[in-house]
Amino acid sequence: MSEAELWELFFQASSAVGMGSTVFLTVVSAYVAAAYFVGARLGRYQVAFVSMLFVLFAAFAASMTFFAFKRLFHFVALLEARHGFVRYLPEGTPLILLVLHAILVVAALYFMYQIRRNPGLGATSS
């Protein structure tokens, strides 16, 4: 595989990491906005359904980002070995990002719990 092909795969993997992160942040933002604006008015089963969908899609986006990062690091290793590329990110970066995603999911779920427990916190407090 030529250096140009490796760079192309590297940039494609970098783009996939960015896309996965964007999808994850979109899902989390949508859930937090829904919790803030209508969380207090939703029934128990509606909240359970929305929360289940949120966890499912957030897990998908987080795993997509994790595996794209792993693929990116594979191409970085090939560039290091063959063409003297210097990597600046530590090897554990994908795992750290996965843990941060998990923390954000838990925080968003806790936000929904707080809105449901104290409806005066949300947008429907009037």
JOQUITA-V543258 format. One record per residue. N is the residue number from 1. PHI is phi in whole degrees, -180 to 180 (NA if undefined). BURIAL is 1 if it has 9 or more other ideal C-beta (glycine too) atoms within 8 Angstrom, else 0. D_LAST is the distance of its C-alpha to the last C-alpha in Angstrom with 2 decimals. Layout:
n->(N:N)
phi->(PHI:PHI)
burial->(BURIAL:BURIAL)
d_last->(D_LAST:D_LAST)
//
This chain:
n->(1:2:3:4:5:6:7:8:9:10:11:12:13:14:15:16:17:18:19:20:21:22:23:24:25:26:27:28:29:30:31:32:33:34:35:36:37:38:39:40:41:42:43:44:45:46:47:48:49:50:51:52:53:54:55:56:57:58:59:60:61:62:63:64:65:66:67:68:69:70:71:72:73:74:75:76:77:78:79:80:81:82:83:84:85:86:87:88:89:90:91:92:93:94:95:96:97:98:99:100:101:102:103:104:105:106:107:108:109:110:111:112:113:114:115:116:117:118:119:120:121:122:123:124:125:126)
phi->(NA:-79:-64:-63:-66:-63:-64:-62:-65:-61:-69:-66:-66:-62:-64:-66:-63:-62:-66:-63:-65:-65:-63:-61:-65:-66:-64:-64:-63:-64:-66:-65:-64:-63:-62:-68:-84:-130:-58:-71:-92:-77:-76:-59:-71:-65:-63:-63:-66:-63:-67:-64:-63:-60:-63:-62:-71:-67:-66:-62:-66:-66:-69:-60:-66:-61:-70:-66:-65:-63:-65:-59:-67:-64:-69:-63:-63:-66:-66:-64:-70:-99:-133:72:-67:-109:-93:-109:-90:-69:-62:-84:-57:-61:-69:-62:-64:-63:-65:-62:-63:-62:-63:-65:-64:-63:-63:-66:-64:-67:-61:-61:-60:-64:-65:-69:-74:-131:-59:-68:-81:-86:-73:-94:-75:-77)
burial->(0:0:0:0:0:1:1:0:1:1:0:0:1:1:0:1:1:0:1:1:1:0:1:1:0:0:1:1:0:0:1:1:0:1:1:1:1:1:1:1:0:1:0:0:0:0:1:0:0:1:1:0:0:1:1:0:1:1:1:0:1:1:1:1:1:1:0:1:1:1:1:1:1:1:1:1:0:1:1:1:0:0:0:0:0:0:0:0:0:0:0:0:1:1:0:0:1:1:0:0:1:1:0:1:1:0:0:1:1:0:1:1:0:1:1:1:0:0:1:0:0:1:0:1:0:0)
d_last->(63.59:63.76:61.70:60.05:58.96:57.56:55.58:54.24:53.11:51.64:49.54:48.44:47.35:45.52:43.69:42.78:41.33:39.16:38.08:37.24:35.17:33.31:32.62:31.43:29.01:27.71:27.12:25.39:23.16:22.23:21.42:19.27:17.36:17.00:15.85:13.16:11.85:12.67:14.07:11.75:12.38:16.10:18.69:21.19:23.91:21.89:20.90:24.57:25.84:23.75:24.64:28.25:28.45:26.97:29.57:32.30:31.73:31.12:34.34:36.17:35.18:36.00:39.34:40.09:39.65:41.72:44.59:44.62:44.94:47.78:49.50:49.07:50.73:53.53:54.35:54.08:56.64:58.94:58.66:59.39:62.41:63.93:62.97:62.13:58.37:56.56:53.27:50.71:48.12:49.00:49.75:46.73:44.16:43.20:42.61:40.56:38.35:38.02:36.92:34.33:32.99:32.83:30.93:28.33:27.97:27.52:24.96:22.89:23.19:22.18:19.05:18.14:19.09:16.88:13.74:14.92:15.82:12.72:9.61:7.71:10.08:9.28:7.74:5.60:3.82:0.00)
//
